[in-house]
Amino acid sequence: MPEVRSPTVRRRELGALLRALRVQKGLTVEQAAERLLFSMSKLSRIETGHGAATSRDIRDLCDLYDVTDEGERDQLMALAREGKQAGWWQSYDLDYFATYVGLEAEAVSIDYYQTAIVPGLLQTPGYARAMHEAGVPAFTPERIDELIEVRLMRQRRLVQDPPVRLDVVLDEAVLHRVVGGSAVMSAQLDRLIVSSHQPNVTVQVIPYSAGAHPAMDSTFNILEFASPVTSVVYVEGLVGWVYVERQPDIQRYQQVFEHLRKVALSPKETTELMMGVARDMRAVQSLAAAEDARTRVRPGGKLRSAQAGKLHDLRSEEFVDSDRASPACLAEGRAQHERRRLRRSRPRQREDLRPGFQECRRPGAGVLRVCLAPLSRCGGARRFRLILPPFAGGFSAYRSVTGNTLAR
């Protein structure tokens, strides 16, 4: 992939160089703006990279700051031109997020702390789709496809030459929050495990047992760039965002992130935890599929298909619910169906009782000799008359016996 020249970072680089020249000249923003007939806000926006500078602006600023070296002047002019070019992301109408994508496109390292979701650079398409589908107000399907495409384009930073350095610290809740269903989340956990083995990616998880820490109520990204562009901290909220650019504030965020890395599990322990969570999630998924197969595939019964809304008679038609059950579960359901069908087709085999005297042990009565006399056949089963001796009840009586059980 060719080198990405982010116009967002080019403007910040130009602003950093112009600010250094102004400070070297010993001028304040107000003094420089007054001499150039600029507004203070315009010059401030140029120096912070939030505003674009024209070629005339660069020429006037170079004259004011006594920049006589033609190579240096040409470099500033080139940065101004590149800062006005359109980045690949600008065609997607990303609103405020376009600035972050422009910064991310040329960051040399990103420190990412999150308490609820997987970082966008590590998300699978299924996970990203589930995130966008849960948005309020709702996105259209076409817009969701565009946002997923942007996310996949951003992930190229992890494999381009040179790749961005990504250090991620997540709360353990991120692993257990089932986004998009168990199948989607299992795939996302697998992606995290694979990504954690990349040489430029480190993933650590803060376990529940770590207790309180200084960033429980915040999420943030620290983006670092090649000199002379300074680092920036990106803090995103529900209805807005903040770019922290004051050096003391950036240093505080960096200290907090280093503390989070110390209280988090090591990368190896994190990988083991993620593998365990993924294994448990797949086990639950398999049990749910097996239970679904047992409840939906009933031998000899009838089943309503959720897709077609039709009744399937399992006595004459095989039902395959490939969307909900795994092949192993369906095979087990068919095997149970066949075993039950064979049991129903076989005649019931009962233990025959033969005529004559037999002993019967009864609790508290000792051994009782009874006489079984043939009586008749009924429904294919032999029937006997049970003749009790006089001492058992004081008189002779009989009861019908079917098989080896008394008919009470």
C-alpha positions in Angstrom: 0.0 0.0 0.0 1.4 3.5 -0.8 2.2 5.8 2.0 -0.8 7.6 3.4 -0.3 11.4 3.5 -3.1 12.5 5.8 -4.2 16.1 5.2 -5.2 16.3 8.8 -1.7 15.5 10.0 -0.1 17.7 7.3 -2.0 20.7 8.7 -0.9 19.9 12.2 2.7 19.5 11.1 2.5 22.9 9.3 1.0 24.5 12.4 3.7 23.1 14.7 6.5 24.5 12.4 4.9 27.9 12.1 4.3 28.1 15.9 8.0 27.2 16.5 9.1 30.0 14.0 6.8 32.5 15.8 8.2 31.6 19.2 11.8 31.8 17.9 11.0 35.3 16.5 9.7 36.3 20.0 6.2 37.2 18.9 2.9 36.4 20.5 -0.2 35.3 18.5 -1.7 38.7 19.0 1.4 40.6 17.7 1.9 38.3 14.7 -1.8 38.6 13.7 -1.7 42.4 14.0 1.3 42.7 11.7 -0.2 40.4 9.1 -3.7 41.9 9.4 -5.0 38.4 10.4 -7.5 37.7 13.0 -6.1 36.0 16.1 -8.5 33.1 15.6 -7.3 32.5 12.1 -3.7 32.4 13.1 -4.5 30.2 16.1 -6.4 27.8 13.9 -3.5 27.5 11.4 -1.1 26.8 14.2 -3.3 24.1 15.8 -4.0 22.5 12.4 -7.7 23.1 12.6 -7.6 25.6 9.7 -6.0 25.5 6.3 -3.4 28.0 5.2 -3.2 29.4 1.7 0.0 29.9 -0.3 -0.3 33.7 0.3 -0.6 33.1 4.1 2.6 31.0 4.1 4.5 33.6 2.1 3.5 36.4 4.4 4.3 34.3 7.5 7.7 33.4 6.1 8.4 37.0 5.4 7.4 38.0 9.0 9.5 35.2 10.6 12.5 36.0 8.4 12.5 32.5 6.7 15.0 33.1 3.8 16.0 29.4 3.1 14.2 28.4 -0.1 14.1 24.7 0.9 12.3 25.6 4.2 9.9 27.9 2.4 9.1 25.2 -0.2 8.5 22.6 2.6 6.0 24.9 4.2 4.3 25.5 0.9 4.1 21.8 0.2 2.6 21.1 3.6 0.0 23.8 3.0 -1.0 22.2 -0.3 -1.2 18.7 1.1 -3.3 20.0 4.0 -6.0 21.0 1.6 -6.2 17.7 -0.2 -9.1 15.3 0.4 -8.4 12.2 2.4 -10.0 8.8 1.4 -12.4 9.1 4.3 -13.9 12.4 3.4 -16.2 10.9 0.8 -18.0 8.9 3.5 -19.5 12.0 5.3 -18.1 11.0 8.8 -18.9 14.4 10.3 -16.8 15.0 13.4 -15.2 11.5 13.3 -13.4 12.5 10.0 -10.8 14.4 12.0 -10.0 11.4 14.1 -9.7 9.1 11.1 -7.3 11.6 9.6 -5.2 11.6 12.7 -5.3 7.8 13.0 -4.2 7.5 9.3 -0.7 8.7 10.2 -0.2 8.0 13.9 2.9 6.0 14.7 1.3 4.6 17.9 -2.1 4.5 19.5 -2.8 3.7 23.2 -6.5 2.6 23.5 -8.4 2.2 26.7 -12.0 1.0 26.6 -14.5 -0.2 29.1 -17.4 -1.4 26.9 -16.5 -2.2 23.3 -13.7 -3.7 21.2 -11.5 -1.1 19.5 -12.6 -0.3 16.0 -9.2 -1.4 14.6 -9.8 -4.9 16.0 -13.5 -5.4 15.3 -14.9 -8.0 13.0 -17.5 -7.0 10.3 -20.2 -8.9 12.3 -19.4 -7.1 15.5 -19.2 -3.7 13.8 -22.6 -4.3 12.2 -24.2 -5.2 15.5 -22.8 -2.1 17.0 -24.2 0.1 14.2 -27.6 -1.6 14.2 -27.9 -0.8 17.9 -27.4 2.9 17.3 -30.0 5.6 18.1 -31.3 7.1 15.9 -31.1 4.0 13.7 -28.9 3.9 10.6 -30.2 2.7 7.2 -28.7 -0.6 6.0 -26.9 1.3 3.2 -25.3 3.6 5.8 -24.3 0.7 8.0 -22.5 -0.9 5.0 -20.6 2.4 4.4 -19.5 2.6 8.0 -18.3 -1.0 8.0 -16.3 -0.3 4.9 -14.7 2.7 6.6 -13.8 0.5 9.6 -12.2 -2.1 7.4 -10.2 0.6 5.5 -9.0 1.9 8.9 -7.8 -1.6 9.9 -5.2 -1.5 7.1 -3.0 0.6 9.3 -2.2 -2.6 11.3 -0.6 -4.3 8.3 0.8 -1.5 6.1 4.5 -0.7 6.1 5.3 0.6 8.6 2.3 -0.6 10.7 0.9 1.5 13.5 1.8 0.4 17.1 -1.4 -0.5 18.9 -1.5 -0.9 22.7 -5.0 -1.9 24.0 -6.2 -2.1 27.6 -9.8 -3.4 28.0 -12.0 -3.9 30.9 -13.0 -7.6 31.4 -16.7 -6.6 30.7 -15.8 -6.1 27.0 -15.1 -9.9 26.7 -18.4 -10.9 28.4 -20.8 -8.4 26.7 -22.4 -10.6 24.0 -22.7 -8.2 21.0 -24.6 -9.6 18.0 -25.2 -13.0 19.6 -22.9 -15.8 20.7 -21.7 -16.7 17.2 -20.7 -13.1 16.4 -19.0 -12.6 19.8 -17.1 -15.9 19.5 -15.7 -14.8 16.2 -14.8 -11.5 17.7 -12.9 -13.1 20.6 -11.1 -15.3 18.1 -10.1 -12.1 16.2 -8.8 -10.5 19.4 -6.7 -13.7 20.2 -5.2 -13.7 16.7 -4.5 -10.0 16.7 -2.8 -10.2 20.0 -0.1 -12.3 18.4 0.8 -9.6 15.9 4.2 -8.0 16.8 2.8 -4.5 16.6 -0.4 -5.2 18.7 -0.6 -5.7 22.5 -3.9 -6.5 24.2 -4.3 -6.5 28.0 -7.4 -6.9 30.1 -8.2 -5.5 33.5 -9.9 -8.3 35.4 -12.8 -7.8 37.7 -10.6 -8.7 40.6 -8.5 -5.6 40.1 -11.1 -3.4 41.8 -11.1 0.3 41.4 -8.7 2.2 39.1 -8.3 5.8 38.0 -10.1 5.4 34.6 -13.3 3.6 35.5 -15.4 6.6 34.4 -13.6 7.4 31.1 -12.4 6.0 27.8 -9.7 7.6 25.7 -7.2 7.1 22.9 -3.7 8.6 22.9 -2.3 9.2 19.4 1.4 9.8 18.9 3.0 11.1 15.7 6.4 11.6 14.3 8.1 14.9 15.2 7.3 17.7 15.0 3.6 16.8 15.4 2.6 16.6 19.0 0.5 13.9 20.6 -3.2 14.2 21.0 -5.8 12.5 23.3 -9.2 11.7 21.8 -12.1 11.4 24.2 -15.4 10.5 22.7 -18.9 10.8 24.2 -22.5 10.1 23.2 -23.1 13.5 21.6 -19.6 15.0 21.3 -15.9 14.6 21.4 -12.8 16.3 22.9 -9.3 16.6 21.6 -6.9 17.2 24.5 -3.8 18.9 23.2 -2.3 20.7 26.2 0.9 19.0 27.1 0.2 18.7 30.9 -3.1 17.1 30.2 -1.6 14.7 27.7 1.1 13.7 30.2 -1.6 12.9 32.8 -3.4 10.6 30.3 -0.2 8.9 29.6 0.5 8.3 33.3 -3.0 6.9 33.8 -2.5 4.6 30.8 0.8 3.3 32.1 -0.9 2.6 35.5 -3.7 0.7 33.7 -1.1 -1.5 32.0 0.4 -2.3 35.4 -2.9 -3.4 37.0 -4.0 -5.3 33.9 -3.2 -8.9 33.2 0.0 -9.6 31.2 -0.5 -10.2 27.5 0.0 -13.9 28.0 -2.5 -14.1 30.8 -4.9 -11.9 28.8 -4.7 -14.4 25.9 -5.5 -17.3 28.2 -8.4 -15.4 29.7 -9.8 -14.6 26.2 -9.4 -18.2 25.1 -11.3 -19.4 28.2 -14.1 -17.0 27.6 -14.3 -18.0 23.9 -14.3 -21.7 24.9 -17.1 -21.1 27.4 -19.1 -19.1 24.9 -18.8 -21.8 22.2 -19.9 -24.4 24.8 -23.0 -22.4 25.6 -23.6 -22.0 21.9 -23.4 -25.7 21.3 -25.7 -26.5 24.2 -28.2 -24.0 22.9 -28.0 -25.5 19.5 -28.5 -29.0 20.9 -31.4 -28.0 23.0 -32.9 -26.3 20.0 -32.4 -29.4 17.9 -34.1 -31.5 20.6 -37.1 -29.2 20.9 -37.5 -28.6 17.1 -36.9 -32.2 15.9 -39.6 -34.4 17.4 -39.8 -38.0 16.1 -43.2 -38.8 14.8 -44.5 -35.3 15.5 -45.1 -32.2 13.5 -43.0 -29.1 13.4 -43.6 -25.6 12.2 -40.8 -24.0 10.2 -40.1 -20.4 11.2 -38.8 -19.6 7.8 -41.5 -21.1 5.6 -44.4 -21.2 8.1 -45.3 -24.7 7.0 -45.9 -27.9 9.0 -43.5 -30.7 8.4 -44.5 -34.3 9.2 -41.4 -35.9 10.5 -42.8 -39.4 9.7 -42.5 -38.8 6.0 -40.2 -35.7 5.6 -36.7 -34.9 7.0 -36.5 -31.5 8.6 -33.1 -29.8 8.6 -32.7 -26.5 10.5 -29.3 -25.6 9.3 -29.5 -22.0 10.6 -30.1 -22.9 14.2 -28.4 -26.4 14.7 -25.0 -27.7 13.9 -24.6 -30.9 11.8 -23.6 -32.9 14.8 -26.8 -31.9 16.6 -29.0 -32.7 13.6 -27.3 -36.1 13.3 -28.0 -36.8 16.9 -31.6 -35.8 16.4 -32.0 -38.1 13.4 -30.4 -40.9 15.3 -32.8 -40.5 18.2 -35.7 -40.4 15.7 -34.5 -43.7 14.1 -34.1 -45.4 17.5 -37.6 -44.4 18.6 -39.0 -45.5 15.3 -37.4 -49.0 15.7 -38.7 -49.3 19.2 -42.2 -48.6 18.1 -42.1 -51.1 15.2 -41.0 -54.0 17.5 -43.7 -55.9 19.3 -43.5 -55.6 23.0 -41.9 -58.5 24.7 -43.2 -59.4 28.1 -42.0 -62.0 30.5 -44.5 -64.9 30.3 -45.9 -66.3 33.5 -46.4 -70.1 33.5 -49.2 -71.9 35.1 -48.5 -73.6 38.4 -47.5 -72.7 41.9 -45.1 -69.8 42.3 -43.7 -68.1 45.3 -44.3 -64.4 46.0 -42.5 -62.5 48.7 -44.5 -59.8 50.4 -43.2 -57.4 53.1 -44.4 -58.6 56.5 -46.1 -61.7 55.1 -43.1 -63.9 54.4 -43.3 -66.2 51.4 -46.7 -66.9 49.9 -47.3 -69.7 47.5 -49.9 -68.8 44.8 -51.4 -70.8 42.0 -51.6 -69.3 38.5 -54.2 -70.9 36.3 -54.5 -70.1 32.6 -57.5 -67.9 31.9 -57.5 -66.5 28.4 -55.6 -64.4 25.9 -56.4 -60.7 25.5 -54.6 -58.4 23.1 -51.8 -60.9 22.5 -50.9 -61.0 26.2 -51.5 -64.2 28.3 -53.9 -63.8 31.2 -54.0 -65.9 34.4 -56.2 -66.4 37.4 -54.4 -65.8 40.7 -55.8 -68.3 43.3 -55.0 -67.3 46.8 -54.9 -70.1 49.4 -57.5 -69.9 52.2 -55.0 -68.9 54.9 -54.1 -65.7 53.0 -57.5 -64.1 53.3 -59.7 -66.7 54.9 -61.3 -67.7 51.7 -60.3 -68.5 48.1 -60.2 -65.6 45.6 -58.7 -64.8 42.2 -57.4 -61.8 40.4 -56.5 -61.3 36.8 -52.8 -61.2 36.0 -51.4 -59.7 32.7 -47.8 -60.3 32.0 -46.0 -60.3 35.3 -48.0 -57.5 36.9 -51.2 -57.8 38.9 -54.1 -56.0 37.3 -55.4 -54.0 40.2 
